[in-house]
Amino acid sequence: MTVTASMGHLGTDVTGVAADGRRWVLRCHPDPSSVAALDVHRFADGVREMRRGDLTMIVVGGAAPASLVQAASRAGVTVVDAASLSWWENLQA
């Protein structure tokens, strides 16, 4: 995957293209309780409008509240707890 930092563009923090050509768009939030359903929908709509991503993901720094998971599910956004990505960090070392 090729990764590019995209700070601020439509709320996107990272974009990437996987080996199979799929485009990933990620937004990172250190505090999952600060992410409202409206934020999730705006992010997802912006990504769709720009046709920028095949996989849209929000990475949060902790367990995501049920309301965030539900809003993301309705918007077609995957929510991931940053701690679950620690295996990837170990691969990069």
N, C-alpha and C positions, 0 to 999 in steps of 0.2 A: 504494500500500500504506500502510496505517495501522500504525504501529509503537508498541508499548508495552513499556517495560522491565518485567520481571517477576522481578527478582532473587530467587532462592532458592525459588520455588514449583516443586516437583518437579524442581529442578535446571534450570529454564528461565530463560534470561537475557533473551530477547526473544520476544514474540509479535506477530503481524501478520495483517492480513486483506488479501488482494490484491483488486484491482478485480473479479475474477471470483468473489469470495466465499470462495475457499479460505483456510483458516486455516494459517498458518505458525507453527511452534514451533522456536526455535533455542536451542542451548546452546553456549557459547563456552569453549574451553580454550586457554590460551596455549601449553601444552606437550603436544603430542599423545602423547608417550611416557608421560604420566601417566594416560592414559585406559584403563582396563581394560575387557575385554569385558563384565564384569558391570555396569559403570557404564552402558555403552551400552544393555544390555538393561533395566536398571532405568528409565532415562530413557524408552525407547520404551514400556515397559509402563505407566508413569505417564501418559504422554501419551494412550495408548489408553484406559486406564481412565477418564480424565476426558473422553474424546472431544473433546479440545482441538485436535487438529491434523490437517489433511489432508496436510501436508508437514512431516516432522520432520527437522531438520538439526543436525549438530554442526559448528561452525566451529572449526578448529584453527590455531594459529600456527606452521605449518610443515608439512613433508611428513608425512602420516599413515603410520604403520607398517602393513604388510600385515595384521597381526593385528587392528588397529582397523578397517580397511576391511572385512575379512571379517566381523567381529562386527556391524558396522553394516549390512552387506548382508543378513545373516540376520535382523536386527531390523527391516528396512525403514526404516533411517535413512540419509540422505545425508550424506557427509562432504565438507567443503569446506575447502581451504587458504585462510586469510584473505587471502593475497597475491593470490589469483585474484579477489578482490572489489575490487581497487584501482580498476577501471574505474568502479564504482558511486560510490566516494568522489569521483572526478573529476566525475561528473555532478551531485553535490550542491553543488559549489563555485560 
